[in-house]
């Protein structure tokens, strides 16, 4: 009996190692392909049963190793961004986010943006819609100081206390308008509020007349890799702000589910 149990254990271990090897090979194929091919074609030579293939895909997605970028197509996922090992991740993030942001901009008559934090600056990867005046100075590929933008505040607030302290140590900050928060104490309190409530605002802090709301793109147990925002000229009422914040969160969730 003990011999049979030992034999069964060895068989199970061997099968587990074989499955792991297949999973790693599947990941390598996806990484090399960069989302160009359908998974049914890509994994054909692995000779995996359909159920095993989908189980492996599910596990790779659950751990952030890959993300679905279209029907039957996958690319490297958000975990590799946190390891700085996926330079093409932003391209996939843009492709996923753009249609959702365009819908948001069209529905609420403003401009919607996707931004990431790079070297303590916000880099805008997507701009959808247009508010039609010079105050909307954001351009795709352009950068803005994090302390005066909704996207920047959301992403700063998600960082470690050590990172935030180092950022605040550069204050006081340069004002862009009379409403820009420039003191270390003021920005620290602002970031505490943003972290607590889960969203940020820019009340004419980057440009006169321009108001903005922003939320992070989050996945359970991981820090945000990006944030989205909505901008419009003129004062946003409390009711409008609540409505737009809800719409932004729904949009961010749609994007996050595809990562």
C-alpha positions in Angstrom: 0.0 0.0 0.0 2.8 2.4 0.9 4.5 1.6 -2.3 1.4 2.3 -4.3 0.9 5.6 -2.5 4.5 6.6 -3.1 4.1 5.8 -6.8 0.9 7.8 -7.1 2.6 10.8 -5.4 5.5 10.7 -7.8 3.1 10.5 -10.8 1.2 13.5 -9.4 4.5 15.5 -8.9 5.6 14.6 -12.4 2.3 15.7 -13.9 2.5 19.0 -11.9 6.0 19.7 -13.3 4.8 18.9 -16.8 1.8 21.3 -16.4 4.1 24.0 -15.1 6.4 23.6 -18.1 3.5 23.8 -20.4 2.3 27.0 -18.6 5.8 28.6 -18.9 5.9 27.7 -22.6 2.5 29.1 -23.1 3.6 32.4 -21.4 6.7 32.6 -23.6 4.6 32.1 -26.8 2.3 34.9 -25.7 5.1 37.3 -24.8 6.9 36.7 -28.1 3.8 37.0 -30.1 2.8 40.4 -28.6 -0.9 39.8 -29.0 -0.8 39.4 -32.8 -2.2 35.9 -33.0 -5.3 34.1 -31.6 -4.5 31.8 -28.8 -6.0 28.8 -30.6 -3.3 29.2 -33.3 -0.5 30.2 -31.0 -0.9 27.2 -28.6 -1.6 24.6 -31.3 1.8 23.0 -31.1 1.6 22.6 -27.3 -1.1 19.9 -27.9 -3.0 20.9 -24.8 -6.6 19.9 -24.2 -9.0 22.9 -24.4 -9.8 22.6 -20.7 -6.1 22.6 -19.7 -5.4 25.6 -22.0 -8.1 27.7 -20.5 -7.1 26.7 -17.0 -3.6 27.8 -17.6 -4.7 31.1 -19.2 -6.9 31.7 -16.2 -4.1 31.2 -13.8 -1.7 33.4 -15.8 -4.3 36.2 -15.9 -5.1 35.8 -12.2 -1.4 36.3 -11.3 -1.1 39.3 -13.6 1.3 37.5 -16.0 -0.9 38.1 -19.1 -4.0 40.1 -20.0 -6.7 39.7 -22.6 -6.5 42.4 -25.3 -9.1 41.1 -27.7 -11.2 38.1 -28.6 -8.8 35.1 -28.3 -5.7 37.3 -28.1 -3.4 37.9 -25.1 -0.4 39.9 -24.2 2.0 40.2 -21.2 0.2 41.6 -18.1 0.3 44.1 -15.4 2.6 42.2 -13.0 5.5 42.7 -15.5 5.0 46.4 -15.3 5.6 46.3 -11.6 8.9 44.5 -12.4 9.7 47.0 -15.1 9.9 44.1 -17.5 7.2 45.0 -20.0 8.1 48.0 -22.1 5.2 47.3 -24.4 2.6 47.3 -21.7 1.7 51.0 -22.3 0.8 50.1 -25.9 -1.7 47.5 -24.7 -3.0 49.8 -22.0 -3.7 52.5 -24.6 -5.4 50.0 -26.9 -7.7 48.8 -24.1 -8.4 52.2 -22.7 -9.0 54.4 -25.8 -12.5 53.2 -26.7 -13.8 53.4 -23.1 -12.4 56.9 -22.7 -13.8 58.0 -26.0 -17.3 56.9 -24.9 -16.9 58.7 -21.6 -15.8 61.9 -23.4 -18.7 61.7 -25.9 -21.3 61.0 -23.2 -20.3 63.8 -20.9 -19.1 66.4 -23.4 -15.5 66.9 -22.2 -12.1 65.3 -22.6 -11.0 62.0 -21.0 -7.4 61.0 -20.4 -5.2 58.1 -19.4 -2.0 58.9 -17.5 0.9 57.1 -15.8 3.5 58.3 -13.3 7.0 58.5 -14.8 9.9 60.1 -12.9 7.4 61.9 -10.6 5.7 63.4 -13.6 2.4 62.5 -15.2 2.7 61.2 -18.8 -0.5 61.3 -20.7 -0.9 58.3 -23.0 -4.5 58.9 -24.2 -6.6 61.9 -24.8 -10.1 61.4 -26.0 -12.5 64.3 -26.8 -11.9 68.0 -26.8 -13.3 70.9 -24.9 -12.4 73.3 -27.6 -10.3 75.9 -25.9 -6.7 76.6 -25.0 -7.2 75.7 -21.4 -7.2 72.0 -22.4 -3.5 71.9 -23.0 -3.1 68.1 -22.5 -1.6 66.2 -25.4 -0.8 62.6 -25.9 2.8 62.0 -24.9 2.8 65.3 -23.0 3.8 65.6 -19.3 2.5 67.6 -16.4 3.6 68.0 -12.8 1.8 65.5 -10.6 1.0 67.8 -7.8 -1.4 69.9 -9.8 -3.3 67.2 -11.8 -6.0 64.8 -10.8 -4.2 61.9 -12.4 -1.0 62.8 -10.6 -2.6 63.1 -7.2 -4.4 59.8 -7.5 -1.1 58.0 -8.5 1.0 59.8 -5.8 -1.5 58.9 -3.1 -1.1 55.2 -4.1 2.6 55.2 -3.5 4.5 54.2 -0.4 4.9 56.7 2.5 8.7 56.7 1.7 8.0 57.7 -1.9 5.5 60.4 -0.9 7.8 61.8 1.7 10.6 62.1 -0.9 8.3 63.8 -3.3 7.0 66.3 -0.7 10.6 67.1 0.2 10.9 68.9 -3.1 8.3 71.5 -2.0 7.2 74.2 -2.0 6.0 73.8 -5.5 5.7 76.1 -8.5 2.2 77.6 -8.9 0.5 77.3 -12.3 -2.6 79.3 -11.1 -3.7 81.0 -7.9 -5.4 77.8 -6.9 -2.4 75.5 -7.2 -1.5 73.7 -4.0 2.2 74.6 -3.5 2.9 73.9 0.2 4.2 70.6 1.5 1.6 70.6 4.2 -1.2 71.4 1.9 -0.3 68.7 -0.6 0.2 66.1 2.1 -3.3 66.8 3.5 -4.7 66.6 -0.1 -3.0 63.2 -0.8 -4.4 61.9 2.5 -7.9 62.9 1.4 -7.4 61.4 -2.0 -6.2 58.1 -0.6 -9.1 57.9 1.8 -11.8 58.8 -0.8 -10.3 57.0 -3.8 -10.5 59.8 -6.3 -8.9 63.2 -6.9 -9.8 66.6 -8.3 -8.0 69.5 -10.0 -10.0 72.7 -9.3 -8.3 75.1 -11.7 -4.9 74.1 -10.3 -3.2 73.4 -13.6 -5.1 75.9 -15.8 -7.6 78.6 -15.2 -11.1 77.5 -16.0 -10.3 73.8 -16.2 -11.7 71.4 -13.7 -10.8 67.7 -13.6 -11.8 64.5 -11.7 -9.6 61.4 -11.7 -9.7 57.8 -10.4 -7.0 55.0 -10.4 -7.1 51.9 -12.5 -6.8 49.2 -9.8 -6.7 45.5 -9.4 -7.2 43.7 -6.0 -4.0 43.6 -4.1 -1.9 45.7 -6.5 -1.1 49.3 -6.6 -2.6 51.3 -9.6 -0.6 51.2 -12.8 -2.4 54.2 -14.3 -5.3 56.6 -13.7 -8.0 58.1 -15.9 -9.5 61.6 -15.7 -12.3 63.7 -17.1 -11.9 67.4 -17.7 -14.3 70.2 -18.6 -14.4 74.0 -18.6 -16.5 75.7 -16.0 -17.7 74.9 -12.5 -18.8 71.3 -11.8 -21.8 71.2 -9.4 -21.8 68.7 -6.6 -24.3 66.5 -8.4 -22.2 66.6 -11.6 -19.1 65.7 -9.7 -20.8 62.7 -8.1 -22.1 61.6 -11.5 -18.8 61.9 -13.2 -16.9 60.2 -10.4 -19.2 57.3 -10.6 -18.8 57.2 -14.4 -15.0 57.3 -14.1 -14.9 54.5 -11.6 -17.1 52.3 -13.9 -14.8 53.1 -16.8 -11.7 52.3 -14.8 -13.2 49.0 -13.7 -14.0 48.1 -17.4 -10.3 48.8 -18.2 -9.0 46.9 -15.2 -11.0 43.8 -16.0 -9.2 43.6 -19.4 -5.7 43.8 -17.9 
